[in-house]
Amino acid sequence: MAGHRQHSRLGGFLALFGDAIAAASAVSCGRQPDADNLRGLGIDARQFRRIRHF
């Protein structure tokens, strides 16, 4: 059972890291990140759209 929890934590970390990379890449290219990636980071996509870009 302990091994299963470790794999689960590692999978969760990798998913979070992947969402962060995907969102950062989209913003870097001047695009809106996918709502799924933002949701994975705990960010509301509608609120993200309201951020002013300078």
C-alpha positions in Angstrom: 0.0 0.0 0.0 2.8 2.4 0.8 4.2 2.0 -2.7 0.9 2.8 -4.3 0.7 6.1 -2.3 4.2 7.1 -3.4 3.3 6.5 -7.1 0.1 8.5 -6.6 2.1 11.4 -5.1 4.6 11.3 -7.9 1.9 11.2 -10.5 0.2 14.2 -8.9 3.5 16.1 -8.8 4.2 15.3 -12.5 0.7 16.4 -13.5 1.1 19.7 -11.6 4.5 20.3 -13.1 3.1 19.5 -16.6 0.2 21.9 -16.1 2.7 24.6 -15.0 4.9 24.1 -18.1 2.0 24.1 -20.5 0.5 27.2 -19.0 3.8 29.0 -18.9 4.5 28.1 -22.5 1.1 29.3 -23.7 1.6 32.7 -21.9 5.1 33.0 -23.3 3.7 32.6 -26.8 0.9 35.1 -26.1 -1.9 32.6 -26.0 -4.5 31.8 -23.4 -3.6 28.6 -21.5 -6.0 25.7 -21.7 -8.7 25.8 -19.0 -7.7 22.2 -17.9 -4.1 23.3 -17.3 -5.2 26.3 -15.3 -7.7 24.2 -13.3 -4.8 21.8 -12.5 -2.9 24.8 -11.0 -5.9 25.9 -9.0 -6.6 29.0 -11.2 -10.0 30.0 -12.5 -9.8 30.4 -16.3 -12.4 33.2 -16.3 -10.4 35.2 -13.8 -7.2 34.5 -15.7 -8.7 36.1 -18.8 -9.3 39.3 -16.8 -5.5 39.8 -16.1 -4.3 42.9 -17.9 -1.3 42.4 -20.1 1.2 45.2 -20.4 
